[in-house]
Amino acid sequence: MTQTDLRQGAPETAVDVSSDLALYKGDAIVVGVFADGELGPTARSLDAAVGGMLTAVCETGDMSGKKGAQAVVYTHGKIPAPRVLMVGLGRAKNVDMERLRCAAGDAARKLRDSGCRAVGMGLHAGLTLSTTDAGEAIAEGALLALYRSDLHHTRSTDAERKAIDTLTLLDADAAARDGLATGARLGEIVATGAHTARDLANEAPNYLPPLALADRARDVAEEAGLSCRVLETEDLRAEGFNTLLGVGQGSVNPPVFIVLEHAGDHDEAPLVLVGKGICFDSGGLSLKSGAGMMGMKHDMAGAAAVIGAMGAIASLDLPRRVIGLIAAAENMPSATAQRPNDVVCSLSGKTIEVRNTDAEGRLVLADALAYAARYDPAAVVDLATLTGACMTALGKHTCGMFGKHDRDTDALVARIQAAADATHERVWRLPLWDDYDEEIKSDIADVQNIGSSGYGGAIVGAAFLKAFVDGYPWVHLDIAGMMTSSKNKGYAVKGATGFGARLLTELARGWGA
């Protein structure tokens, strides 16, 4: 496997498949143990080779087999691998792809931090999952967990940096290895898309103004086989992207609009993915507090997810035509910045009264959603770190999902829900009844960009976006609560999560089936 620069999204660990079990010569072998200390098939085969040492650990109670439990057994030369990591999976019938992702992620991180550089995994045996699904879950979970956000750390030598160089999925059966290899390749592609999103959202804002984000999108497009077009200031003026230009006018770094396209079948209506790309959000003249401004480099997490997903979709060569639209700007205070009480005419022709410059994400998305209509899309999904109100409502365990209450939107919601269930990037639908439209009525323009009552902020933000949706099924995902993780657990890592990249990839995979 050819390894590419981690900063371009590629996992730094190569994934392989092998028949070696007790003969595997790496630093560690990972095996599964089910509830009540029942050894999985791979664990049983190794247990015989090491003289019952794994059984002894279970009999002493040091390995219960409960989900998340771990125990290390040192083999003392009985097999070439010096250690076996036993991982609790719970009851075999309850092990789905998510549990396997988490188990592989926890195991990979533990072994990397112990200094292991070559790890074999036999976690899939004895499960109801297909070997393809198991291979995908193991590779995806391990690679996601091994991601690092240390983009600007300096190191003396690579040898001083702990890393797993090779991850090998182990099975003696040739047919099983074929399925594992297919799944592992899928898992690598999906993990690469999430890594791309994480890299972008973790990047320092001085390294990633809008034009630099466009350059990163071009790199992803070139590597994955996407077409990429970037509209800069003069293009935006000519087209009428006035809300995007208005948000960006306070910064020395000009805004851009990025169009990524995976061709698929040109005869069908595309799936359009839209990302909010505020590369840094100071709040503009409605300035945030110092504490509130920290972390606002992540305000382009929706854009990062779309770019990551588009790279994965192209790498998977899905039949569905998919378009990615990124509205990117910096929201800064200056003598040229947009003011509260300004009125701007959007790309759709609707006028907007800007009552708070810190409600800027919905402004750039208004132009993006209007532009999406040009494709006569089958559906449009936007991702945005839109509101703190959504975090207040739902916390950090799920994102808010909004859409009109009609048959076409309900069908799109069902597709997104299925993708969320498969990836564990969870969504929760909140209401978007027409009653909320009253909140965004303006005395001097068609709409205003914040609500009049101060209540229901996440829903009001979605109601504003709905005003710019015309003629296509649309769902808005408010991912503000999901953009970062504060700890390493399972395959989650501290820093940007890349939330949405895997969800959107799975949505396109299911749609193109």
N, C-alpha and C positions, 0 to 999 in steps of 0.2 A: 504494500500500500504506500502510495506517495503521500507524505504528510506536507501540509501547507501551513502557512503562518497562522498561529492561533488567533491573532488579532483579526483575521479575515473570517473567523467563525468556525474553522475546522477543528474538530477535537484533536488533542495532541496524542491520543492513545490509539494505536492500530488494533483492529479487531480481527480475529482469526477463528477458524474452526478446526478441531483436530479429533482424532480417534483415541489419543493417549488418555488414559485415566490414571491408573496406578503408576504408569511410566512417565507421566508428565513431569518435565524437568524445571518448571518455573519455581517461583518463590512461594507460592501458596495455591491451594485448591479450595474453592468455596463449594460447600454442599448444603442441601436443604434438610431440615429436620421438621417433621410435622408435630402436631399437638400430641401431648403425652409422651414425648421423646421417641416417636416412631421415626426411624431413619428412612430417608428417601432412598430410591434405588441406587443413585450414585454414591451416597453415603454408605450404603450397605456393602457395595463392592470395595470401597476403600477400607471399610472396617475390617474386612477379611484380610486385606493386605497389611494392615498395621496391627494385627493381632487383637482385635476387639477393643481398641482404645476408645473409639467413638462411642461404642455401647457403654463402656464404663463411665464416660462423662455423663451420659443420659441417666444411668442408674444411680449415680451419686446425687442427681438433682441439679447439677451445674448447667444442664441444658434441658429446658422444659419443652422446647419446640414452640413456645408461644410466639406470636408475631413480634418481630423486632429483637428477640433474644439472640445473643451471640456467645460463642465460646471458641477459643483457640486450642488446638491440639498439636503438640510438637511431635513429629514422627520419628526422630532419633535415627534417621537413616533407613528405616524400614521401607520407605518409598523415596524416590528422588526429591520430591517436593518437601521442604523442611517443615511445613506447617499446613494444617487443614483448618479452615474457618468454618465452623458449623453455624448456620443461620436458621433461626426459627421462622417458620412460615405459617404457623397455625394449622387449621384443618385443611387438608388437601383440596377438598371440594370448594373451599372458599378462596383459593388462591387465584386471583384474576391478574390481568396485566398490570394494574396499578400496584398491587401488593408485590408483584415480582419486580417492577421498576424500583420500588422503595428498598426492597431487600438487596437488590444488586447495587443500588446507589450507596447504601450504608456500608455494605461489605467493601466496595471498591475504595471508598474514602478511608475506611479504617486501615486497609492494607497499604494504601499509598502512604498514609501518615506513619505507618510502621516501617517504611523503607522498601516495600516490595516494588519491583519493577516489572515482573512478569506474573500474571495471575490467570489461573484457569477456573472456569465456572461450570458447575454441573447442577445448577439450580432448577433446571426445567423438568427433570425426570420425575415421573409419578404424578404429573398434573393433568387436569382435564383440558388445558390449553393445547392448541396445535403447536408443533415445534416452530413453525413460522412465527406465530404470535409470541411464543416464549422467547425466541431469539431476538425479536424486535424489542420486547420489553426489557430484556437483560442488557442488551447493548445500549438502548436509549437511556435506561436508568443509570447505568454505570458511567457513561460518557457525560451525562448531565451533572452527576455528582462530582466528577473529576474536574469540572470547569473551574477556572480561577479568574478572579476579577482584578488581578494584580498587574494591570496593563502598564503601569508606569513605575513598577518596582525595578530596582537595579540588582544584578546578581554578579558575584565574582566569577563563578563557573556554572555551567549547566549541571555538572555533577553534584553540586551542593543543593540542587532543587529536587525535592522528592517528587517523583512522577511515575505512574504506571505506563511503561512503554508499549506493552502488548497485553491485550485481553483475549483469552482463548476460550471459546465455548466447547466443552468436552462431551463427546458421546461416541460409544463404540459402534453404533448402528449407522451404516452409510446413509440410509434414507432419512434418518433423523438429522444427520449432519447437513444434508441438502436443505431441509427445512430451516435449520438453525442459520445456515449461511444466508439464505434468502431473507429471513427475518432480521438478521444482524445488519445487513446492508440497508434495509428500510430504517432500522433504528439509528444507524449512523447518519442517514440523510435528515431525519427528523431532528436529531440532536444538533446537527450542524446548523439547521435553521434557527433553533433556539439559541445556540451559541452566538450566532450572528446578531440576533436581537439583544442578547445580554451584552455583548461587546459594545454595541452602539449605545445602549442606554447607560452603560457604566462609564462611557468615555467622558473625560473632562470637557466642559463646555467650550473652553478656549481651543480645544482640538477639534471641535465638531460644530462649527456654525453651519447654517443651512447649505452653503455651497460645498462644504466638506462632506456633509451628509449626502448630498447629491453625488459626489465623487465615490463615496462608499457604495451607494446604490448602483452606480455604473460598474464598480468592481464585481459586485454580486451578480449583476446581469451578465457580464462577460464570462464569468466562471460557470454560471448555471445555464446559459443559453437563453436569456431573456432579451427582449428589446427594451431599450431605455431612452426616454426623452426627457429633457429638463427644460422647463420654461423659466427664464430669468426675468429681470425687471422689465425690460422693454417688451418682452412677450406677454408678461402679465398685464401690463398697461394696455396693450393692443387688444387682448382678449377680454378685459374687464374684470380682472381678479381684484376688485377694489378692497374687499374686506381683508384678504391676505396681505395686500400691500399696506393697508392701514395698520394692521397689527405690527408689521415689520418696519414701519417708517421711523420709529424711534431708535433703531439700531444702526450702527455702521456696517453691519453684516446684512446684506439684502436677502429678502425671502426668495424661495424657489418653489416650483411645483414639479413634482417628479411623477412620471408615468412609466410604470413597468408593465410589460405584457408577456404572458405565456400564450403562445398562439393556439395550441390545442386545435379544435375544429373551428375554422373561421366562419362556418355556416350557422353556428348556433349563438344564441345570446350569451354574453359572458357573465361570469360571476365577478363582481367588482368589490375589491377590498380597499377601504379608505382608512388612512392613518393620520392622526393628529401629530404634527412634528414640531412642537415648540421646543427648540433646541436649548433655550433657557428662558425661564419665566420669572421676571422680577416683579410682575404685576403691572408693569408700565407706570403711568402716573398714579394709578390706584395701588401704590407701592405696598408690597408685602412686608411683614415684619422680618427682622433678621433671621429668626428661627424658622419662619414660614418660607423663607427663600432657600434655606438649605435643602438640598435634594432636588431642586428644580431643574437640574440637568436631566432628570428622569421624565420630564414632561413631554418628551418625544417618544415615550415607550410604545405608544400605539403605532407610530411610524416605524419604529424598530421591529415590532412584531410583524407588520405587513412586509417589510423588506426581507426579514428572515423567512417568513412563510413563502413568499414568492420564489426565493432561491430554492427552497425545498420542493415546491410544486413543480418547478422546471426540472430539477434533478430527478424527480420521480417520473417525469414525462407523462403527466396526467392528460387524458383526452379532453378534459374540460378547458375551454378558453377562460383565462383568468387575467384580470387587470388589477394592478395595484396603483393607487393614487395617494401621493404624500403631499400634504400642504405644510411646508416648513418655514419657520420664521423665528426670530428672537423677539421677545416682548420686553422692551427696555424703556426706561425713562430718559427723556432728553428734550431739548428745545424743539425737536421736530416730532415728538411722540404724539400719538393719537390722544385726544382729550375726552374725558367724560362730557357728555352732551353733544359730541360730534354726531353727524348723520352721514352714513356711507351707503352707497348704492352697490349691492352685491352683484355677482355674476348672473344671478337669476333675474335681476331687475328689481327685486324687492329692496326697499330701503330699511336701514337698521339704525335705531338710536342707540349709541354706545353710552350706557349709563354706568358701566364699570369696566375699566380697561383690563382688569384682572379676570374677566370672563372672556378671554381672548380665544380659547380653543374652539369654542362654538362658532366664532367668527370665521376662522380659517376653514373650518369644516363646512360652513355654509357655501362657500365657493366650491369646495371639493365635491359636495353632494350635487350641486347644480351641474358641475362638469360631468359627473357620472352619468347623468341622463343622456348625454350624447351617444353613449354606447348602447342605448335601448337594452339595459341589462336584464338578465334573468333575475338577479337579486343584487342588493348592495348591503354590505356589512361594514360599519365603521367601528374603529377602536380608538378610544381616547381616554386619557387621564383627565376626565372632564371636571369632576366635582368632589370636594371634600365631603359634601352631603351624602354621597353614595357610600363613602367609608363609614360615616356615622350610622347609616342605616344598616349596612351589611357587614361591616368589619373588614378583615383581611382574608376571609375564607372563600369568598365568591365575588364575582363582579355583577353589576346590575345590567339587566338586559331589557331593552325597550323596543317597542314597535307598535304600529297601528293595530287595532283590534279588528282584523278582518281575515278572511280565509287564506289569502295569499301570504300574508305576514305570519299567520299561525303555522303555515306549512314550513316557512323559513325558520321560525322559532324552533319547530320540532327537529329540523336538520341540525341546527346549532346545538340544541340540547343533546342530541345523540353524539355529536362530536365532543361536547364537553364531558359527557359520561365516559367516552372512550379514552380521553386524554387526562381526565381528572383536572382539567382547567375549568373550574365549575362556574356556572352562570345561574342567575335567579331572576325570573321575570318580574318586573314591577309595572304598575299600570301606566298607561299613557292615553287616558280618556280625553276627549275634546274639552272637557271642563277646564283642564289646565291651560288651554290656549288663552284664557282670560288674563293669565299672569303676565304674558309677554306683549300685551297690547300697549302701544305707545300713542301719546297724544300728537306727536309730530312726525312719526314715521310709520311704516307698515308694522314693524315689530321693534321691541327693545330687547337688549341682550341679557337682562336679569329679570327676575320676577318682581312683581309689585308688592307681594306680601312678606317675602323673606322665608316662606315655608316651602317644603318639598323641593329643595334645590336641585336634586338629581333629576327629578321628573320634569321640572321646569326647563332644565338644560336640554333634555330630550325633546320637550315640546318645541323649543326654539329650533332645533335641528329639523324636526318634522316639517316645519314651515318651508323648508328648502328641498324637500323630497317630492318629486313629481313623476308619477306614472310608473313606479317600479316598487316591488317588495323591498323593504328596508328594515334592518335591525341595527340598533345602536348599543354598543357594549361600553359601559363606563368602568374602566379598569383601574381607577385611581387607587383602590385599596390593594390591588394585586401586583403593582409594579415592582415592589422590592420585598425581599425577605430579610429578616433580622438574624437568622441563624441557619446553620447547616443541619439539615435533617432529611433523610431519604435522599432524593435527588435534588432537593432544593439547596441553594447556596446563598450565602450572605451577599447582598447587593441586588442588582437587577435580576428579575426572574425570567425575563423573556416571555412573560405571560401573553398568550394569544397566538404566538407563532405556531405552536403545536396544534392548538384548537383550529386555527384557520387552515392549516395543512390537512388536518383530518376532515374538515368540512369539504374541502376540494376533493379529497380522495373519495369520500362517500358520494359526492355529487357526480363524479366522473365514472363511477362504477357501472 
